[in-house]
Amino acid sequence: MSSERRGPRRLACALDTLRDQLAPGTLLGEVQRVWHEAIGEAISVEAKPTAERAGVVTVCCSGSVWAQELDLMAPELVQRVNRLLQSGQIVGLRCVAQASRRAR
């Protein structure tokens, strides 16, 4: 057998492998990896998982309206995220509004 490849590998495949190797092996790390796929683009632009404690993931939202909306959607969002997790499960979301960084 020859060790030569027939063609170049796609860069995206190589980067995905590297990302997976460098990512922390924690529940939060896994939630962050699947967040966009589980939640969708519209929400993932406005809300990011930032912490996890005892299965409850803290999600920082771009505003209080987003935090309130995601609190209402939390049971469905937890199910969607858990379907994509390979190890571990989350039990809830804690949605908080980020502090505004505007100068006064």
ChimeraX commands (.cxc) that place a marker at each C-alpha (Angstrom):
marker #1 position 0.00,0.00,0.00 radius 0.5
marker #1 position 1.15,3.48,-0.77 radius 0.5
marker #1 position 1.16,6.15,1.92 radius 0.5
marker #1 position 0.45,8.86,-0.63 radius 0.5
marker #1 position -2.92,10.51,-0.78 radius 0.5
marker #1 position -4.90,10.76,-3.97 radius 0.5
marker #1 position -5.64,14.42,-3.41 radius 0.5
marker #1 position -5.47,17.15,-0.81 radius 0.5
marker #1 position -7.78,17.00,2.19 radius 0.5
marker #1 position -10.26,19.77,2.70 radius 0.5
marker #1 position -9.02,22.41,5.13 radius 0.5
marker #1 position -12.33,22.35,7.01 radius 0.5
marker #1 position -11.83,18.67,7.88 radius 0.5
marker #1 position -8.34,19.34,9.22 radius 0.5
marker #1 position -9.54,22.33,11.25 radius 0.5
marker #1 position -12.49,20.39,12.69 radius 0.5
marker #1 position -10.11,17.67,13.86 radius 0.5
marker #1 position -7.75,20.22,15.40 radius 0.5
marker #1 position -10.64,22.06,17.12 radius 0.5
marker #1 position -11.89,18.80,18.62 radius 0.5
marker #1 position -8.43,17.93,19.90 radius 0.5
marker #1 position -7.88,21.35,21.49 radius 0.5
marker #1 position -11.35,21.85,22.97 radius 0.5
marker #1 position -11.68,21.20,26.69 radius 0.5
marker #1 position -13.27,17.86,27.54 radius 0.5
marker #1 position -15.96,19.42,29.73 radius 0.5
marker #1 position -19.72,19.53,29.48 radius 0.5
marker #1 position -19.51,23.28,28.79 radius 0.5
marker #1 position -16.99,22.71,26.01 radius 0.5
marker #1 position -19.26,20.16,24.39 radius 0.5
marker #1 position -22.31,22.45,24.73 radius 0.5
marker #1 position -20.33,25.27,23.10 radius 0.5
marker #1 position -19.38,22.98,20.19 radius 0.5
marker #1 position -23.00,21.97,19.45 radius 0.5
marker #1 position -24.71,25.25,20.40 radius 0.5
marker #1 position -25.02,26.77,16.92 radius 0.5
marker #1 position -26.31,23.55,15.36 radius 0.5
marker #1 position -28.78,22.87,18.19 radius 0.5
marker #1 position -30.11,26.38,18.64 radius 0.5
marker #1 position -29.91,27.88,15.17 radius 0.5
marker #1 position -28.21,30.94,13.79 radius 0.5
marker #1 position -30.72,33.59,14.90 radius 0.5
marker #1 position -30.44,32.66,18.57 radius 0.5
marker #1 position -26.75,31.72,18.59 radius 0.5
marker #1 position -25.85,35.22,17.38 radius 0.5
marker #1 position -27.66,36.72,20.38 radius 0.5
marker #1 position -26.84,34.15,23.09 radius 0.5
marker #1 position -23.70,32.21,24.04 radius 0.5
marker #1 position -23.17,29.50,26.67 radius 0.5
marker #1 position -20.49,30.81,29.06 radius 0.5
marker #1 position -20.55,28.65,32.19 radius 0.5
marker #1 position -21.88,25.37,33.56 radius 0.5
marker #1 position -22.47,24.16,37.08 radius 0.5
marker #1 position -24.21,20.94,38.08 radius 0.5
marker #1 position -25.70,20.58,34.60 radius 0.5
marker #1 position -27.15,24.11,34.47 radius 0.5
marker #1 position -25.66,26.16,31.63 radius 0.5
marker #1 position -25.43,29.93,31.98 radius 0.5
marker #1 position -26.23,31.65,28.70 radius 0.5
marker #1 position -25.19,35.29,28.22 radius 0.5
marker #1 position -27.72,37.08,26.04 radius 0.5
marker #1 position -27.34,40.35,24.15 radius 0.5
marker #1 position -30.27,41.89,26.04 radius 0.5
marker #1 position -32.89,41.29,28.69 radius 0.5
marker #1 position -35.57,40.58,26.09 radius 0.5
marker #1 position -33.47,37.73,24.70 radius 0.5
marker #1 position -32.82,36.41,28.21 radius 0.5
marker #1 position -36.55,36.39,29.01 radius 0.5
marker #1 position -37.45,34.74,25.70 radius 0.5
marker #1 position -34.85,32.01,26.13 radius 0.5
marker #1 position -36.04,31.39,29.70 radius 0.5
marker #1 position -39.47,30.64,28.24 radius 0.5
marker #1 position -37.95,28.40,25.56 radius 0.5
marker #1 position -35.51,26.67,27.95 radius 0.5
marker #1 position -37.19,23.22,28.15 radius 0.5
marker #1 position -37.21,22.89,24.35 radius 0.5
marker #1 position -33.66,24.27,24.01 radius 0.5
marker #1 position -32.33,21.84,26.63 radius 0.5
marker #1 position -33.81,18.93,24.67 radius 0.5
marker #1 position -32.30,20.17,21.40 radius 0.5
marker #1 position -28.85,20.57,22.93 radius 0.5
marker #1 position -28.99,17.21,24.75 radius 0.5
marker #1 position -29.81,15.40,21.48 radius 0.5
marker #1 position -26.44,16.49,20.09 radius 0.5
marker #1 position -24.30,15.89,23.18 radius 0.5
marker #1 position -22.20,12.74,23.09 radius 0.5
marker #1 position -21.34,12.64,26.78 radius 0.5
marker #1 position -23.31,14.17,29.60 radius 0.5
marker #1 position -26.59,16.02,29.62 radius 0.5
marker #1 position -27.65,19.47,30.71 radius 0.5
marker #1 position -30.59,19.90,33.05 radius 0.5
marker #1 position -31.39,23.56,32.57 radius 0.5
marker #1 position -30.46,26.99,31.26 radius 0.5
marker #1 position -29.83,30.15,33.26 radius 0.5
marker #1 position -30.27,33.05,30.85 radius 0.5
marker #1 position -28.76,36.40,31.79 radius 0.5
marker #1 position -28.43,39.70,29.96 radius 0.5
marker #1 position -24.89,40.90,29.35 radius 0.5
marker #1 position -23.95,44.23,30.87 radius 0.5
marker #1 position -23.86,46.96,28.28 radius 0.5
marker #1 position -20.35,48.20,27.45 radius 0.5
marker #1 position -21.42,51.55,26.10 radius 0.5
marker #1 position -19.61,54.61,27.38 radius 0.5
marker #1 position -21.77,57.09,29.23 radius 0.5
marker link #1:1,2 radius 0.2
marker link #1:2,3 radius 0.2
marker link #1:3,4 radius 0.2
marker link #1:4,5 radius 0.2
marker link #1:5,6 radius 0.2
marker link #1:6,7 radius 0.2
marker link #1:7,8 radius 0.2
marker link #1:8,9 radius 0.2
marker link #1:9,10 radius 0.2
marker link #1:10,11 radius 0.2
marker link #1:11,12 radius 0.2
marker link #1:12,13 radius 0.2
marker link #1:13,14 radius 0.2
marker link #1:14,15 radius 0.2
marker link #1:15,16 radius 0.2
marker link #1:16,17 radius 0.2
marker link #1:17,18 radius 0.2
marker link #1:18,19 radius 0.2
marker link #1:19,20 radius 0.2
marker link #1:20,21 radius 0.2
marker link #1:21,22 radius 0.2
marker link #1:22,23 radius 0.2
marker link #1:23,24 radius 0.2
marker link #1:24,25 radius 0.2
marker link #1:25,26 radius 0.2
marker link #1:26,27 radius 0.2
marker link #1:27,28 radius 0.2
marker link #1:28,29 radius 0.2
marker link #1:29,30 radius 0.2
marker link #1:30,31 radius 0.2
marker link #1:31,32 radius 0.2
marker link #1:32,33 radius 0.2
marker link #1:33,34 radius 0.2
marker link #1:34,35 radius 0.2
marker link #1:35,36 radius 0.2
marker link #1:36,37 radius 0.2
marker link #1:37,38 radius 0.2
marker link #1:38,39 radius 0.2
marker link #1:39,40 radius 0.2
marker link #1:40,41 radius 0.2
marker link #1:41,42 radius 0.2
marker link #1:42,43 radius 0.2
marker link #1:43,44 radius 0.2
marker link #1:44,45 radius 0.2
marker link #1:45,46 radius 0.2
marker link #1:46,47 radius 0.2
marker link #1:47,48 radius 0.2
marker link #1:48,49 radius 0.2
marker link #1:49,50 radius 0.2
marker link #1:50,51 radius 0.2
marker link #1:51,52 radius 0.2
marker link #1:52,53 radius 0.2
marker link #1:53,54 radius 0.2
marker link #1:54,55 radius 0.2
marker link #1:55,56 radius 0.2
marker link #1:56,57 radius 0.2
marker link #1:57,58 radius 0.2
marker link #1:58,59 radius 0.2
marker link #1:59,60 radius 0.2
marker link #1:60,61 radius 0.2
marker link #1:61,62 radius 0.2
marker link #1:62,63 radius 0.2
marker link #1:63,64 radius 0.2
marker link #1:64,65 radius 0.2
marker link #1:65,66 radius 0.2
marker link #1:66,67 radius 0.2
marker link #1:67,68 radius 0.2
marker link #1:68,69 radius 0.2
marker link #1:69,70 radius 0.2
marker link #1:70,71 radius 0.2
marker link #1:71,72 radius 0.2
marker link #1:72,73 radius 0.2
marker link #1:73,74 radius 0.2
marker link #1:74,75 radius 0.2
marker link #1:75,76 radius 0.2
marker link #1:76,77 radius 0.2
marker link #1:77,78 radius 0.2
marker link #1:78,79 radius 0.2
marker link #1:79,80 radius 0.2
marker link #1:80,81 radius 0.2
marker link #1:81,82 radius 0.2
marker link #1:82,83 radius 0.2
marker link #1:83,84 radius 0.2
marker link #1:84,85 radius 0.2
marker link #1:85,86 radius 0.2
marker link #1:86,87 radius 0.2
marker link #1:87,88 radius 0.2
marker link #1:88,89 radius 0.2
marker link #1:89,90 radius 0.2
marker link #1:90,91 radius 0.2
marker link #1:91,92 radius 0.2
marker link #1:92,93 radius 0.2
marker link #1:93,94 radius 0.2
marker link #1:94,95 radius 0.2
marker link #1:95,96 radius 0.2
marker link #1:96,97 radius 0.2
marker link #1:97,98 radius 0.2
marker link #1:98,99 radius 0.2
marker link #1:99,100 radius 0.2
marker link #1:100,101 radius 0.2
marker link #1:101,102 radius 0.2
marker link #1:102,103 radius 0.2
marker link #1:103,104 radius 0.2
view
